[in-house]
Amino acid sequence: MSDARTTDLYEVTMAMSYLREGMTAPATFSLFARDLPPGRGFLAAAGLESALDHLSGLLVGPDDAEAFADALHRPLRDLQPLLGLEFTGDVRAVPEGRTVLAGEPLLEVTAPLPEAQLVETYVLNQLNHRTTLASKAARCVLAAGGRPVVDFSLRRTHGTRSGFEAARAGAMAGFAGTSNVAAATALGIPAVGTMAHSYIEAFPTEEDAFRAFARAHPGPVTFLVDTYDTEEGVRTAARVLRDLGPAVHDAGSAVRLDSGDLGALARHARTLLDDADLPGVRITASGGLDEYAVDELVASGAPVDTYAVGTRVGVSADAPYLDTAYKMVEYDGRPVMKLSSAKVTAPAPKQVFRGPGYADVIALAGEPAPDGTEPLLETVMRDGRRTRPRATLAQCRDRLSADLAALPPEARRIREPVPPRASVSGQLGDLTARVRRALEERTRAAAGLP
């Protein structure tokens, strides 16, 4: 099925109407998050590359037109104006991996109005979901304080495609690996994993299971030690690891704790391993972890070497969506805005200038950059074609790492972060006030009011 159909029905009805009315002049739409979710000090931009893939490949074919006609209960001839529609516009966007704040455009589309309207749903979906996941993953990396974090989320994400996106978001944020083999293969990142409790239960004893696993996987190995009694599991793992020799137990082997008081269990496991002369054996913690749990473990001094995060991160459980919008800001050279309560938008295409300490300024697209600032939005598509090769995962990771390092400490906090607030340039503020006055005067005149 064509991705052209992956859209809300009202996008089709509006695009069809625009074409019938001859309204094909350029329109600019701006995509932004009105506010950050509670508990967020920043957003990590993601989803741009998949959105550009969609735009560059968009084509409304005969099957799409027929599907639209069926959905609308209209004769096919009414949908003929949409047949052959492609995306021929321009896109300016914040590159993947950059951090953004509330109100700042992640992306702006300028294209003939029917095209810019029809792509709204798909573009919003891609940037919304992936930015949500990348922001959650970045907070896990901050919480871990330099300790490796790995992705175990696939089995509980909202579908396998979402699992892939969670693995990519984690890799962009700096995760050390993923349990998702398909994602690891496609993205060129390490595949990681250990064993399930069922594996232990399948053998007569825990020791039998560990030794069989070591025979199948010469090393390094990670033994899951909490199937029956965690303390005895660690002792058994230590005994097997000693028998395997330094080539295995000093090469990155580990024990994994998956339930209970992970901090206390990690401290006791560390003591047992050290007493067994196994200081090189690491401790991995998993089981319902997210950045809040990781932050608590790190703050308590728990001797955990690797954190495996899963469900709560793969679905961004505490903030599973963004309050994003895709709003028209200009049509046929005329700045436009929305005035409805609590959802006012600013008119005209924009640029965001970032200064030291995240002293961001949201300005008109044509304004010169203030001294000491850099523009965040870059031209990534012109006339429906990419202007540069797609960003690599390493480039996205480097951008995010640099931006996170530059964040004010209060925005990096895991609990009760304080996000920076972007200011508005004088020119944008003046234009917004003028357009608002003009719209209010027009509304009053239409209603016959003085």
Salt bridges, closest charged atoms under 4 A:
GLU49 OE1 - ARG386 NH1 2.60
ASP53 OD1 - ARG386 NH2 2.63
ASP53 OD1 - ARG390 NH1 2.88
ASP64 OD1 - ARG5 NE 2.73
ASP78 OD2 - ARG74 NE 3.04
GLU96 OE1 - ARG168 NH2 3.17
GLU104 OE1 - ARG354 NH2 3.80
GLU108 OE1 - ARG92 NH1 2.86
GLU165 OE1 - HIS129 ND1 2.57
GLU165 OE2 - ARG130 NH2 3.17
GLU165 OE2 - ARG161 NE 3.85
GLU207 OE2 - ARG211 NE 3.00
GLU207 OE1 - ARG239 NH2 2.88
ASP226 OD1 - HIS197 NE2 2.80
GLU231 OE2 - ARG235 NH2 2.73
GLU231 OE1 - HIS268 NE2 3.28
GLU232 OE2 - ARG235 NE 3.69
ASP243 OD2 - ARG211 NH2 2.62
ASP250 OD1 - HIS249 ND1 3.10
ASP258 OD1 - ARG256 NH1 3.34
ASP274 OD1 - ARG270 NE 3.17
ASP290 OD2 - LYS136 NZ 3.84
GLU291 OE2 - ARG40 NH1 3.75
GLU291 OE1 - LYS136 NZ 2.75
GLU291 OE2 - ARG139 NE 2.71
GLU296 OE2 - ARG415 NH2 2.84
ASP318 OD2 - ARG40 NH1 2.95
ASP318 OD1 - LYS136 NZ 2.58
ASP323 OD1 - ARG34 NH1 3.07
ASP360 OD2 - ARG354 NH2 2.82
GLU374 OE2 - ARG98 NH2 3.00
GLU378 OE1 - ARG388 NH1 2.46
ASP403 OD2 - ARG98 NE 2.70
ASP403 OD2 - ARG354 NH1 3.61
GLU440 OE2 - ARG436 NH1 3.47
